[in-house]
Amino acid sequence: MNAPAALLRPPVLRALPPDHDRQKYLGGSDIAAVLGVSPWRTPYQLWEEKIQPRAEKPQIGLDRAKFFARRKRQEPVIAEMLADEYGIQVTRLSMDADPNRYVDPEFPFLAAEIDFEFLMSSSVRAAFPDRPDFASIDDGTLVNGEIKTVHPFKASEWGEQGSEEVPIHYAAQVMHGLGVTRTPAALVAALFGLDILLCFPIMRDDETIAAMRAKAVKFWTENVLKRIPPEAVSVEDIKRMYSKFSGRPVELSEEAHSALLDMVVLRGRAKQNEQDMAELEWRVARCVAVNWGLPLIDPDKPNIPSKEDALLMYDGREAGSWNRQRGTYLDQKRLIREKPEIVSAFTVEHHYRTFRVKKAK
């Protein structure tokens, strides 16, 4: 069955400017958090990002910024791989200088960036012989595309080539994009490692999209616009929510009181574990010191590095090692003493809470 004529191409949508403000809309990377399926953010953490002043927003970490930059550089290469391996001719690729962003025609606070677009053709259809639903889309129909780079350790989270089995947070992003663009299908192009490209066609599901949009609209209108936080779903949420709240007495439930007492027991075990570990390390280190004897340092001979072979043997077999490790640390005391202006400029005040148990008399 062919796609309805109304879905052959998306309507004309108002494109977001390159310097768009993410606080003014919910994008594809936000929707998983709204639905509570994001591995990175809870609904409350997303709400914080949307309402806090831009000057107070935390900057993206250096490692994460490098990851996004590398992935952006890989996208043209992946587009070439799509043409070579799947017969997919990309008609539009979202780039920093010319991003492919769209605003929902019904709800202007819903938006999506589509990584790439292509037209359905016989060559594309031939690449997915086991997907008659995807093959039923008419030639010339515009199809969305999402690019993901996958670490080999995460490969188990994905299904077989050609299936719709992608991680749920990515599936939510794709379905959100289909809802915004009114497109019948999308193709997730996942690059595993450096050279394994697998594709996952995902068909538009109007029932799922309607349910997702309802939650997104409620989150935006009831939480963001009214500045009312959504329900907390983790301890971290509650800590962040009440970090600046002066507090008041609370009557604990029996369950909560029991949990508070159990925390004391577990903290005691953790402290005992640290002491036991220190004692065990001392026993091993003392044995090593007895065997090595006192180190002799000759000031006339340079300290020439030698091969690390501090093996720990038992009964003639290697049982472990105690080789030197190299590390670095920030000398905070010296920094405070010699560069106090730098310390002051980069010191950020934060508030936190700690559960404590009143000792019985």
Residue pairs with C-beta under 8 A, 6 or more apart in sequence:
1 136
2 136
2 137
2 138
3 136
3 137
3 138
3 141
3 184
3 185
4 184
6 182
7 141
7 182
7 183
7 184
7 204
8 138
8 140
8 141
8 142
8 184
9 141
9 142
10 102
10 142
10 181
10 182
10 183
11 105
11 182
13 102
13 103
13 104
13 105
13 180
13 181
14 102
14 103
14 108
15 101
15 102
15 103
16 25
16 99
16 101
16 102
16 103
16 111
16 113
18 96
18 97
18 98
18 99
20 101
20 111
21 54
22 30
22 49
23 49
23 50
23 51
23 54
24 109
25 103
25 108
25 109
25 110
25 111
26 34
26 109
26 110
26 111
26 216
26 219
26 220
27 111
27 112
27 113
28 112
28 113
28 173
28 174
28 176
28 177
29 173
30 46
31 172
31 173
31 176
31 212
31 216
32 38
32 168
32 169
32 172
32 173
33 40
33 41
33 42
33 43
33 45
33 46
34 43
34 46
34 215
34 216
34 219
35 172
35 212
35 215
36 42
36 43
36 233
37 168
37 169
37 172
38 46
38 169
39 169
41 49
42 232
42 233
42 234
42 236
42 237
43 219
43 223
43 230
43 231
43 233
44 229
44 230
44 231
44 232
44 233
44 237
44 240
44 241
45 237
45 240
47 219
47 223
47 224
47 229
47 230
48 240
49 57
50 224
51 224
51 227
60 68
70 149
71 147
71 149
72 95
72 96
74 147
74 149
74 191
75 93
75 94
75 95
75 115
75 116
75 147
76 93
78 147
78 189
78 191
78 197
79 90
79 93
79 116
81 191
81 197
82 88
82 90
82 116
82 118
82 145
82 189
82 197
82 199
83 89
83 90
85 127
85 197
86 123
86 124
86 127
86 199
87 121
87 123
87 124
87 126
87 127
88 118
88 123
88 124
88 127
88 145
88 187
89 118
89 119
89 121
90 116
90 117
90 118
90 145
91 117
91 118
91 119
91 142
92 100
92 114
92 116
92 117
93 100
93 115
93 116
94 100
94 101
94 113
94 114
94 115
94 116
99 113
100 113
100 114
100 115
100 116
100 117
101 111
101 112
101 113
101 114
102 111
102 112
102 113
102 114
102 180
102 181
103 110
103 111
103 180
104 110
104 111
104 112
104 179
104 180
105 182
107 213
107 216
107 217
107 220
109 220
110 176
110 179
110 180
110 213
110 216
110 217
110 220
111 180
112 176
112 177
112 180
112 181
114 144
114 145
114 146
114 177
114 181
115 145
115 146
115 147
116 145
116 147
116 189
117 142
117 143
117 144
117 145
118 124
118 142
118 143
118 145
118 187
119 139
119 140
119 141
119 142
119 143
120 137
120 138
120 139
120 140
120 141
120 143
121 139
121 140
122 139
124 143
125 134
125 135
127 199
128 134
128 135
128 162
128 199
128 201
129 135
130 162
131 162
131 201
133 203
134 185
134 201
134 203
137 143
137 184
137 185
141 184
142 183
143 183
143 184
143 185
143 186
143 187
144 174
144 177
144 178
144 181
144 183
144 185
144 186
144 187
145 186
145 187
145 188
145 189
146 170
146 173
146 174
146 177
146 186
146 187
146 188
146 189
147 189
147 190
147 191
148 166
148 170
148 188
148 189
148 190
148 191
149 190
149 191
150 158
150 190
150 191
150 192
150 193
151 193
152 192
152 193
155 192
157 167
158 165
158 166
158 167
158 190
158 192
158 198
158 200
159 165
159 166
159 200
161 198
161 199
161 200
162 199
162 200
162 201
163 200
164 171
164 200
164 201
164 202
164 203
165 200
166 174
166 188
166 190
166 200
166 202
170 188
171 202
172 212
174 186
174 188
174 202
175 202
175 204
175 205
175 208
175 209
175 212
176 209
176 212
176 216
177 183
177 186
178 184
178 185
178 186
178 202
178 204
178 209
179 209
179 212
179 213
183 204
184 203
184 204
185 201
185 202
185 203
185 204
186 201
186 202
186 204
187 199
187 200
187 201
187 202
188 199
188 200
188 201
188 202
189 197
189 198
189 199
190 197
190 198
190 199
190 200
191 197
192 198
219 230
222 228
223 229
223 230
229 241
232 238
232 241
239 352
239 353
242 353
243 350
243 351
243 352
243 353
244 351
252 260
260 355
260 357
261 357
263 355
263 357
264 357
284 312
284 322
285 322
288 310
288 312
288 322
308 323
308 324
309 323
310 321
310 322
310 323
310 324
311 318
311 320
311 321
312 318
312 319
312 320
312 321
312 322
313 319
335 342
335 343
336 343
